[in-house]
Amino acid sequence: MRTFRTTLSIALLATLPAAARAAGVPAAAGHEAKPLIDLPLVLTQILGFLVLLWVLRALAWGPLIGLLEERRRKIAGEFEEAERRKADADALRVRYEQDLKGIEAQARQRILEAVTEGQRVAAEIKTQAHAAAAARLARADEEIAHDQEQAREVLKQQVAVLSIRTAEKILREKLDDPAQRRMVERFIDEVDKPS
């Protein structure tokens, strides 16, 4: 439509010189006055204008409008492609944000699991250490008790031997050997009993 107006304006500007000649040039002295409008000239100008419009429409406007329409379609297609790509980019951004949130949640979960596992392992190590310490203390107590028992036995034997020797010296003549032993054993048993 804009092209048609431009072409119409150019055609009208081309007819102005002829219209000015027909309208206002005064006749020279002694010549007869011509009418203000020269009808054959105006009709020729109109006919020339219409032929020019028809030629422009046939040769220029059709291809020009086709080119403009093709350009419009191309620009509209590019806008549609840009919108589609923008929508794809937005969808991809949303998906990446969701994936990132999921990864963060997984990382937090793994950290919590690692902390829980660490606490469990620490508690297990602590329990094992307490159990090992208790077992060592029990073994040490058993060893001490065993060593005490052995020391008592050795002490008993030494006391028995010393008692026998002492008693032998004192009672050498009055008691025989089995009677001495019984007496010493009674003496040792009395010594072993707590007071």
Biotite code that builds the C-alpha atoms (Angstrom):
import biotite.structure as struc

atoms = struc.array([
    struc.Atom([0.000, 0.000, 0.000], chain_id="A", res_id=1, res_name="MET", atom_name="CA", element="C"),
    struc.Atom([2.844, 2.342, 0.852], chain_id="A", res_id=2, res_name="ARG", atom_name="CA", element="C"),
    struc.Atom([4.505, 1.603, -2.493], chain_id="A", res_id=3, res_name="THR", atom_name="CA", element="C"),
    struc.Atom([1.290, 2.470, -4.312], chain_id="A", res_id=4, res_name="PHE", atom_name="CA", element="C"),
    struc.Atom([1.136, 5.882, -2.592], chain_id="A", res_id=5, res_name="ARG", atom_name="CA", element="C"),
    struc.Atom([4.757, 6.571, -3.417], chain_id="A", res_id=6, res_name="THR", atom_name="CA", element="C"),
    struc.Atom([4.217, 5.701, -7.066], chain_id="A", res_id=7, res_name="THR", atom_name="CA", element="C"),
    struc.Atom([1.057, 7.814, -7.210], chain_id="A", res_id=8, res_name="LEU", atom_name="CA", element="C"),
    struc.Atom([2.910, 10.786, -5.735], chain_id="A", res_id=9, res_name="SER", atom_name="CA", element="C"),
    struc.Atom([5.694, 10.478, -8.316], chain_id="A", res_id=10, res_name="ILE", atom_name="CA", element="C"),
    struc.Atom([3.177, 10.289, -11.170], chain_id="A", res_id=11, res_name="ALA", atom_name="CA", element="C"),
    struc.Atom([1.326, 13.364, -9.918], chain_id="A", res_id=12, res_name="LEU", atom_name="CA", element="C"),
    struc.Atom([4.574, 15.293, -9.631], chain_id="A", res_id=13, res_name="LEU", atom_name="CA", element="C"),
    struc.Atom([5.376, 14.352, -13.227], chain_id="A", res_id=14, res_name="ALA", atom_name="CA", element="C"),
    struc.Atom([2.060, 15.832, -14.419], chain_id="A", res_id=15, res_name="THR", atom_name="CA", element="C"),
    struc.Atom([2.484, 19.145, -12.618], chain_id="A", res_id=16, res_name="LEU", atom_name="CA", element="C"),
    struc.Atom([4.485, 20.935, -15.308], chain_id="A", res_id=17, res_name="PRO", atom_name="CA", element="C"),
    struc.Atom([1.845, 20.189, -17.960], chain_id="A", res_id=18, res_name="ALA", atom_name="CA", element="C"),
    struc.Atom([-0.969, 21.242, -15.625], chain_id="A", res_id=19, res_name="ALA", atom_name="CA", element="C"),
    struc.Atom([0.818, 24.500, -14.828], chain_id="A", res_id=20, res_name="ALA", atom_name="CA", element="C"),
    struc.Atom([1.189, 25.290, -18.533], chain_id="A", res_id=21, res_name="ARG", atom_name="CA", element="C"),
    struc.Atom([-2.453, 24.528, -19.145], chain_id="A", res_id=22, res_name="ALA", atom_name="CA", element="C"),
    struc.Atom([-3.711, 26.527, -16.215], chain_id="A", res_id=23, res_name="ALA", atom_name="CA", element="C"),
    struc.Atom([-1.984, 29.747, -15.895], chain_id="A", res_id=24, res_name="GLY", atom_name="CA", element="C"),
    struc.Atom([0.204, 31.014, -18.605], chain_id="A", res_id=25, res_name="VAL", atom_name="CA", element="C"),
    struc.Atom([-1.389, 34.223, -19.960], chain_id="A", res_id=26, res_name="PRO", atom_name="CA", element="C"),
    struc.Atom([-1.686, 34.663, -23.680], chain_id="A", res_id=27, res_name="ALA", atom_name="CA", element="C"),
    struc.Atom([0.658, 37.050, -25.407], chain_id="A", res_id=28, res_name="ALA", atom_name="CA", element="C"),
    struc.Atom([-0.671, 40.338, -26.738], chain_id="A", res_id=29, res_name="ALA", atom_name="CA", element="C"),
    struc.Atom([-2.517, 39.908, -29.942], chain_id="A", res_id=30, res_name="GLY", atom_name="CA", element="C"),
    struc.Atom([-3.073, 36.274, -29.540], chain_id="A", res_id=31, res_name="HIS", atom_name="CA", element="C"),
    struc.Atom([-6.327, 34.800, -28.793], chain_id="A", res_id=32, res_name="GLU", atom_name="CA", element="C"),
    struc.Atom([-6.976, 33.610, -25.250], chain_id="A", res_id=33, res_name="ALA", atom_name="CA", element="C"),
    struc.Atom([-6.880, 29.923, -24.731], chain_id="A", res_id=34, res_name="LYS", atom_name="CA", element="C"),
    struc.Atom([-9.218, 28.186, -22.367], chain_id="A", res_id=35, res_name="PRO", atom_name="CA", element="C"),
    struc.Atom([-7.944, 27.560, -18.875], chain_id="A", res_id=36, res_name="LEU", atom_name="CA", element="C"),
    struc.Atom([-8.063, 23.809, -19.174], chain_id="A", res_id=37, res_name="ILE", atom_name="CA", element="C"),
    struc.Atom([-6.706, 22.155, -22.259], chain_id="A", res_id=38, res_name="ASP", atom_name="CA", element="C"),
    struc.Atom([-8.899, 19.096, -22.326], chain_id="A", res_id=39, res_name="LEU", atom_name="CA", element="C"),
    struc.Atom([-6.879, 16.986, -24.816], chain_id="A", res_id=40, res_name="PRO", atom_name="CA", element="C"),
    struc.Atom([-3.708, 17.629, -22.802], chain_id="A", res_id=41, res_name="LEU", atom_name="CA", element="C"),
    struc.Atom([-5.380, 16.682, -19.484], chain_id="A", res_id=42, res_name="VAL", atom_name="CA", element="C"),
    struc.Atom([-6.858, 13.530, -21.052], chain_id="A", res_id=43, res_name="LEU", atom_name="CA", element="C"),
    struc.Atom([-3.457, 12.616, -22.491], chain_id="A", res_id=44, res_name="THR", atom_name="CA", element="C"),
    struc.Atom([-1.859, 13.141, -19.100], chain_id="A", res_id=45, res_name="GLN", atom_name="CA", element="C"),
    struc.Atom([-4.517, 11.011, -17.367], chain_id="A", res_id=46, res_name="ILE", atom_name="CA", element="C"),
    struc.Atom([-4.165, 8.303, -20.002], chain_id="A", res_id=47, res_name="LEU", atom_name="CA", element="C"),
    struc.Atom([-0.361, 8.373, -19.645], chain_id="A", res_id=48, res_name="GLY", atom_name="CA", element="C"),
    struc.Atom([-0.717, 8.194, -15.897], chain_id="A", res_id=49, res_name="PHE", atom_name="CA", element="C"),
    struc.Atom([-3.076, 5.217, -16.075], chain_id="A", res_id=50, res_name="LEU", atom_name="CA", element="C"),
    struc.Atom([-0.765, 3.409, -18.504], chain_id="A", res_id=51, res_name="VAL", atom_name="CA", element="C"),
    struc.Atom([2.153, 4.087, -16.168], chain_id="A", res_id=52, res_name="LEU", atom_name="CA", element="C"),
    struc.Atom([0.137, 2.701, -13.240], chain_id="A", res_id=53, res_name="LEU", atom_name="CA", element="C"),
    struc.Atom([-0.807, -0.389, -15.229], chain_id="A", res_id=54, res_name="TRP", atom_name="CA", element="C"),
    struc.Atom([2.819, -1.017, -16.304], chain_id="A", res_id=55, res_name="VAL", atom_name="CA", element="C"),
    struc.Atom([4.106, -0.491, -12.771], chain_id="A", res_id=56, res_name="LEU", atom_name="CA", element="C"),
    struc.Atom([1.453, -2.796, -11.383], chain_id="A", res_id=57, res_name="ARG", atom_name="CA", element="C"),
    struc.Atom([2.187, -5.500, -13.913], chain_id="A", res_id=58, res_name="ALA", atom_name="CA", element="C"),
    struc.Atom([5.972, -5.295, -13.830], chain_id="A", res_id=59, res_name="LEU", atom_name="CA", element="C"),
    struc.Atom([7.036, -3.792, -10.518], chain_id="A", res_id=60, res_name="ALA", atom_name="CA", element="C"),
    struc.Atom([4.331, -4.109, -7.886], chain_id="A", res_id=61, res_name="TRP", atom_name="CA", element="C"),
    struc.Atom([3.717, -7.829, -8.265], chain_id="A", res_id=62, res_name="GLY", atom_name="CA", element="C"),
    struc.Atom([7.370, -8.845, -7.895], chain_id="A", res_id=63, res_name="PRO", atom_name="CA", element="C"),
    struc.Atom([7.953, -6.079, -5.355], chain_id="A", res_id=64, res_name="LEU", atom_name="CA", element="C"),
    struc.Atom([4.968, -7.151, -3.252], chain_id="A", res_id=65, res_name="ILE", atom_name="CA", element="C"),
    struc.Atom([6.077, -10.803, -3.650], chain_id="A", res_id=66, res_name="GLY", atom_name="CA", element="C"),
    struc.Atom([9.552, -9.878, -2.388], chain_id="A", res_id=67, res_name="LEU", atom_name="CA", element="C"),
    struc.Atom([8.041, -7.913, 0.479], chain_id="A", res_id=68, res_name="LEU", atom_name="CA", element="C"),
    struc.Atom([5.714, -10.781, 1.355], chain_id="A", res_id=69, res_name="GLU", atom_name="CA", element="C"),
    struc.Atom([8.603, -13.255, 1.191], chain_id="A", res_id=70, res_name="GLU", atom_name="CA", element="C"),
    struc.Atom([10.674, -10.970, 3.429], chain_id="A", res_id=71, res_name="ARG", atom_name="CA", element="C"),
    struc.Atom([7.745, -10.673, 5.869], chain_id="A", res_id=72, res_name="ARG", atom_name="CA", element="C"),
    struc.Atom([7.368, -14.462, 5.986], chain_id="A", res_id=73, res_name="ARG", atom_name="CA", element="C"),
    struc.Atom([11.116, -14.881, 6.496], chain_id="A", res_id=74, res_name="LYS", atom_name="CA", element="C"),
    struc.Atom([11.161, -12.362, 9.359], chain_id="A", res_id=75, res_name="ILE", atom_name="CA", element="C"),
    struc.Atom([8.070, -13.977, 10.921], chain_id="A", res_id=76, res_name="ALA", atom_name="CA", element="C"),
    struc.Atom([9.770, -17.387, 10.599], chain_id="A", res_id=77, res_name="GLY", atom_name="CA", element="C"),
    struc.Atom([12.897, -16.036, 12.245], chain_id="A", res_id=78, res_name="GLU", atom_name="CA", element="C"),
    struc.Atom([10.809, -14.585, 15.079], chain_id="A", res_id=79, res_name="PHE", atom_name="CA", element="C"),
    struc.Atom([9.033, -17.922, 15.501], chain_id="A", res_id=80, res_name="GLU", atom_name="CA", element="C"),
    struc.Atom([12.397, -19.725, 15.506], chain_id="A", res_id=81, res_name="GLU", atom_name="CA", element="C"),
    struc.Atom([13.728, -17.245, 18.068], chain_id="A", res_id=82, res_name="ALA", atom_name="CA", element="C"),
    struc.Atom([10.652, -17.788, 20.262], chain_id="A", res_id=83, res_name="GLU", atom_name="CA", element="C"),
    struc.Atom([10.996, -21.562, 19.916], chain_id="A", res_id=84, res_name="ARG", atom_name="CA", element="C"),
    struc.Atom([14.680, -21.396, 20.849], chain_id="A", res_id=85, res_name="ARG", atom_name="CA", element="C"),
    struc.Atom([13.892, -19.125, 23.773], chain_id="A", res_id=86, res_name="LYS", atom_name="CA", element="C"),
    struc.Atom([11.233, -21.574, 24.976], chain_id="A", res_id=87, res_name="ALA", atom_name="CA", element="C"),
    struc.Atom([13.725, -24.450, 24.564], chain_id="A", res_id=88, res_name="ASP", atom_name="CA", element="C"),
    struc.Atom([16.361, -22.498, 26.481], chain_id="A", res_id=89, res_name="ALA", atom_name="CA", element="C"),
    struc.Atom([13.871, -21.727, 29.264], chain_id="A", res_id=90, res_name="ASP", atom_name="CA", element="C"),
    struc.Atom([12.835, -25.368, 29.472], chain_id="A", res_id=91, res_name="ALA", atom_name="CA", element="C"),
    struc.Atom([16.483, -26.428, 29.536], chain_id="A", res_id=92, res_name="LEU", atom_name="CA", element="C"),
    struc.Atom([17.247, -23.848, 32.238], chain_id="A", res_id=93, res_name="ARG", atom_name="CA", element="C"),
    struc.Atom([14.336, -25.114, 34.355], chain_id="A", res_id=94, res_name="VAL", atom_name="CA", element="C"),
    struc.Atom([15.500, -28.703, 33.876], chain_id="A", res_id=95, res_name="ARG", atom_name="CA", element="C"),
    struc.Atom([19.065, -27.788, 34.839], chain_id="A", res_id=96, res_name="TYR", atom_name="CA", element="C"),
    struc.Atom([17.825, -25.940, 37.921], chain_id="A", res_id=97, res_name="GLU", atom_name="CA", element="C"),
    struc.Atom([15.785, -28.985, 38.929], chain_id="A", res_id=98, res_name="GLN", atom_name="CA", element="C"),
    struc.Atom([18.771, -31.246, 38.291], chain_id="A", res_id=99, res_name="ASP", atom_name="CA", element="C"),
    struc.Atom([20.952, -28.921, 40.358], chain_id="A", res_id=100, res_name="LEU", atom_name="CA", element="C"),
    struc.Atom([18.431, -28.991, 43.207], chain_id="A", res_id=101, res_name="LYS", atom_name="CA", element="C"),
    struc.Atom([18.350, -32.786, 42.966], chain_id="A", res_id=102, res_name="GLY", atom_name="CA", element="C"),
    struc.Atom([22.144, -32.954, 43.016], chain_id="A", res_id=103, res_name="ILE", atom_name="CA", element="C"),
    struc.Atom([22.259, -30.636, 46.033], chain_id="A", res_id=104, res_name="GLU", atom_name="CA", element="C"),
    struc.Atom([19.673, -32.787, 47.812], chain_id="A", res_id=105, res_name="ALA", atom_name="CA", element="C"),
    struc.Atom([21.670, -35.922, 47.003], chain_id="A", res_id=106, res_name="GLN", atom_name="CA", element="C"),
    struc.Atom([24.850, -34.276, 48.254], chain_id="A", res_id=107, res_name="ALA", atom_name="CA", element="C"),
    struc.Atom([23.129, -33.256, 51.499], chain_id="A", res_id=108, res_name="ARG", atom_name="CA", element="C"),
    struc.Atom([21.740, -36.784, 51.865], chain_id="A", res_id=109, res_name="GLN", atom_name="CA", element="C"),
    struc.Atom([25.173, -38.323, 51.279], chain_id="A", res_id=110, res_name="ARG", atom_name="CA", element="C"),
    struc.Atom([26.742, -35.956, 53.794], chain_id="A", res_id=111, res_name="ILE", atom_name="CA", element="C"),
    struc.Atom([24.095, -36.896, 56.361], chain_id="A", res_id=112, res_name="LEU", atom_name="CA", element="C"),
    struc.Atom([24.652, -40.573, 55.606], chain_id="A", res_id=113, res_name="GLU", atom_name="CA", element="C"),
    struc.Atom([28.416, -40.111, 55.957], chain_id="A", res_id=114, res_name="ALA", atom_name="CA", element="C"),
    struc.Atom([27.971, -38.280, 59.274], chain_id="A", res_id=115, res_name="VAL", atom_name="CA", element="C"),
    struc.Atom([25.616, -40.995, 60.517], chain_id="A", res_id=116, res_name="THR", atom_name="CA", element="C"),
    struc.Atom([28.019, -43.705, 59.350], chain_id="A", res_id=117, res_name="GLU", atom_name="CA", element="C"),
    struc.Atom([30.898, -41.881, 61.031], chain_id="A", res_id=118, res_name="GLY", atom_name="CA", element="C"),
    struc.Atom([28.966, -41.646, 64.284], chain_id="A", res_id=119, res_name="GLN", atom_name="CA", element="C"),
    struc.Atom([28.045, -45.324, 64.040], chain_id="A", res_id=120, res_name="ARG", atom_name="CA", element="C"),
    struc.Atom([31.663, -46.313, 63.372], chain_id="A", res_id=121, res_name="VAL", atom_name="CA", element="C"),
    struc.Atom([32.863, -44.072, 66.219], chain_id="A", res_id=122, res_name="ALA", atom_name="CA", element="C"),
    struc.Atom([30.334, -45.646, 68.587], chain_id="A", res_id=123, res_name="ALA", atom_name="CA", element="C"),
    struc.Atom([31.342, -49.108, 67.391], chain_id="A", res_id=124, res_name="GLU", atom_name="CA", element="C"),
    struc.Atom([35.043, -48.336, 67.885], chain_id="A", res_id=125, res_name="ILE", atom_name="CA", element="C"),
    struc.Atom([34.275, -46.903, 71.328], chain_id="A", res_id=126, res_name="LYS", atom_name="CA", element="C"),
    struc.Atom([32.269, -50.003, 72.223], chain_id="A", res_id=127, res_name="THR", atom_name="CA", element="C"),
    struc.Atom([35.040, -52.263, 70.950], chain_id="A", res_id=128, res_name="GLN", atom_name="CA", element="C"),
    struc.Atom([37.631, -50.259, 72.889], chain_id="A", res_id=129, res_name="ALA", atom_name="CA", element="C"),
    struc.Atom([35.558, -50.529, 76.075], chain_id="A", res_id=130, res_name="HIS", atom_name="CA", element="C"),
    struc.Atom([35.061, -54.237, 75.491], chain_id="A", res_id=131, res_name="ALA", atom_name="CA", element="C"),
    struc.Atom([38.777, -54.720, 74.807], chain_id="A", res_id=132, res_name="ALA", atom_name="CA", element="C"),
    struc.Atom([39.681, -52.705, 77.910], chain_id="A", res_id=133, res_name="ALA", atom_name="CA", element="C"),
    struc.Atom([37.200, -54.681, 80.003], chain_id="A", res_id=134, res_name="ALA", atom_name="CA", element="C"),
    struc.Atom([38.576, -57.947, 78.612], chain_id="A", res_id=135, res_name="ALA", atom_name="CA", element="C"),
    struc.Atom([42.135, -56.849, 79.404], chain_id="A", res_id=136, res_name="ARG", atom_name="CA", element="C"),
    struc.Atom([41.104, -55.836, 82.907], chain_id="A", res_id=137, res_name="LEU", atom_name="CA", element="C"),
    struc.Atom([39.345, -59.166, 83.375], chain_id="A", res_id=138, res_name="ALA", atom_name="CA", element="C"),
    struc.Atom([42.413, -61.041, 82.110], chain_id="A", res_id=139, res_name="ARG", atom_name="CA", element="C"),
    struc.Atom([44.644, -58.922, 84.314], chain_id="A", res_id=140, res_name="ALA", atom_name="CA", element="C"),
    struc.Atom([42.384, -59.643, 87.286], chain_id="A", res_id=141, res_name="ASP", atom_name="CA", element="C"),
    struc.Atom([42.471, -63.346, 86.433], chain_id="A", res_id=142, res_name="GLU", atom_name="CA", element="C"),
    struc.Atom([46.240, -63.258, 86.043], chain_id="A", res_id=143, res_name="GLU", atom_name="CA", element="C"),
    struc.Atom([46.595, -61.392, 89.326], chain_id="A", res_id=144, res_name="ILE", atom_name="CA", element="C"),
    struc.Atom([44.302, -63.873, 91.038], chain_id="A", res_id=145, res_name="ALA", atom_name="CA", element="C"),
    struc.Atom([46.183, -66.765, 89.461], chain_id="A", res_id=146, res_name="HIS", atom_name="CA", element="C"),
    struc.Atom([49.534, -65.236, 90.409], chain_id="A", res_id=147, res_name="ASP", atom_name="CA", element="C"),
    struc.Atom([48.250, -64.680, 93.941], chain_id="A", res_id=148, res_name="GLN", atom_name="CA", element="C"),
    struc.Atom([47.069, -68.246, 94.106], chain_id="A", res_id=149, res_name="GLU", atom_name="CA", element="C"),
    struc.Atom([50.428, -69.492, 92.860], chain_id="A", res_id=150, res_name="GLN", atom_name="CA", element="C"),
    struc.Atom([52.217, -67.219, 95.319], chain_id="A", res_id=151, res_name="ALA", atom_name="CA", element="C"),
    struc.Atom([50.036, -68.591, 98.117], chain_id="A", res_id=152, res_name="ARG", atom_name="CA", element="C"),
    struc.Atom([50.827, -72.122, 97.042], chain_id="A", res_id=153, res_name="GLU", atom_name="CA", element="C"),
    struc.Atom([54.543, -71.360, 96.915], chain_id="A", res_id=154, res_name="VAL", atom_name="CA", element="C"),
    struc.Atom([54.301, -69.548, 100.225], chain_id="A", res_id=155, res_name="LEU", atom_name="CA", element="C"),
    struc.Atom([52.386, -72.488, 101.669], chain_id="A", res_id=156, res_name="LYS", atom_name="CA", element="C"),
    struc.Atom([55.031, -74.863, 100.508], chain_id="A", res_id=157, res_name="GLN", atom_name="CA", element="C"),
    struc.Atom([57.825, -72.681, 101.828], chain_id="A", res_id=158, res_name="GLN", atom_name="CA", element="C"),
    struc.Atom([56.016, -72.177, 105.132], chain_id="A", res_id=159, res_name="VAL", atom_name="CA", element="C"),
    struc.Atom([55.380, -75.899, 105.275], chain_id="A", res_id=160, res_name="ALA", atom_name="CA", element="C"),
    struc.Atom([59.020, -76.651, 104.637], chain_id="A", res_id=161, res_name="VAL", atom_name="CA", element="C"),
    struc.Atom([60.133, -74.048, 107.152], chain_id="A", res_id=162, res_name="LEU", atom_name="CA", element="C"),
    struc.Atom([57.558, -75.219, 109.660], chain_id="A", res_id=163, res_name="SER", atom_name="CA", element="C"),
    struc.Atom([58.627, -78.799, 109.191], chain_id="A", res_id=164, res_name="ILE", atom_name="CA", element="C"),
    struc.Atom([62.231, -77.892, 109.714], chain_id="A", res_id=165, res_name="ARG", atom_name="CA", element="C"),
    struc.Atom([61.417, -75.815, 112.725], chain_id="A", res_id=166, res_name="THR", atom_name="CA", element="C"),
    struc.Atom([59.106, -78.422, 114.129], chain_id="A", res_id=167, res_name="ALA", atom_name="CA", element="C"),
    struc.Atom([61.648, -81.084, 113.334], chain_id="A", res_id=168, res_name="GLU", atom_name="CA", element="C"),
    struc.Atom([64.229, -79.374, 115.364], chain_id="A", res_id=169, res_name="LYS", atom_name="CA", element="C"),
    struc.Atom([61.835, -78.847, 118.235], chain_id="A", res_id=170, res_name="ILE", atom_name="CA", element="C"),
    struc.Atom([60.082, -82.183, 118.144], chain_id="A", res_id=171, res_name="LEU", atom_name="CA", element="C"),
    struc.Atom([62.693, -84.372, 116.637], chain_id="A", res_id=172, res_name="ARG", atom_name="CA", element="C"),
    struc.Atom([62.390, -87.027, 119.105], chain_id="A", res_id=173, res_name="GLU", atom_name="CA", element="C"),
    struc.Atom([58.697, -87.076, 119.873], chain_id="A", res_id=174, res_name="LYS", atom_name="CA", element="C"),
    struc.Atom([56.909, -87.185, 116.423], chain_id="A", res_id=175, res_name="LEU", atom_name="CA", element="C"),
    struc.Atom([57.311, -89.316, 113.365], chain_id="A", res_id=176, res_name="ASP", atom_name="CA", element="C"),
    struc.Atom([57.226, -88.027, 109.801], chain_id="A", res_id=177, res_name="ASP", atom_name="CA", element="C"),
    struc.Atom([53.470, -88.586, 108.859], chain_id="A", res_id=178, res_name="PRO", atom_name="CA", element="C"),
    struc.Atom([52.319, -87.045, 112.090], chain_id="A", res_id=179, res_name="ALA", atom_name="CA", element="C"),
    struc.Atom([54.568, -84.059, 111.434], chain_id="A", res_id=180, res_name="GLN", atom_name="CA", element="C"),
    struc.Atom([53.112, -83.571, 108.045], chain_id="A", res_id=181, res_name="ARG", atom_name="CA", element="C"),
    struc.Atom([49.538, -83.599, 109.338], chain_id="A", res_id=182, res_name="ARG", atom_name="CA", element="C"),
    struc.Atom([50.399, -81.113, 111.981], chain_id="A", res_id=183, res_name="MET", atom_name="CA", element="C"),
    struc.Atom([52.128, -78.824, 109.479], chain_id="A", res_id=184, res_name="VAL", atom_name="CA", element="C"),
    struc.Atom([49.181, -79.022, 107.088], chain_id="A", res_id=185, res_name="GLU", atom_name="CA", element="C"),
    struc.Atom([46.800, -78.034, 109.853], chain_id="A", res_id=186, res_name="ARG", atom_name="CA", element="C"),
    struc.Atom([49.118, -75.176, 110.710], chain_id="A", res_id=187, res_name="PHE", atom_name="CA", element="C"),
    struc.Atom([49.187, -74.011, 107.083], chain_id="A", res_id=188, res_name="ILE", atom_name="CA", element="C"),
    struc.Atom([45.405, -74.281, 106.762], chain_id="A", res_id=189, res_name="ASP", atom_name="CA", element="C"),
    struc.Atom([45.069, -72.120, 109.837], chain_id="A", res_id=190, res_name="GLU", atom_name="CA", element="C"),
    struc.Atom([47.492, -69.616, 108.313], chain_id="A", res_id=191, res_name="VAL", atom_name="CA", element="C"),
    struc.Atom([45.507, -69.545, 105.019], chain_id="A", res_id=192, res_name="ASP", atom_name="CA", element="C"),
    struc.Atom([42.217, -68.813, 106.780], chain_id="A", res_id=193, res_name="LYS", atom_name="CA", element="C"),
    struc.Atom([41.488, -65.126, 107.071], chain_id="A", res_id=194, res_name="PRO", atom_name="CA", element="C"),
    struc.Atom([41.558, -63.761, 110.560], chain_id="A", res_id=195, res_name="SER", atom_name="CA", element="C"),
])
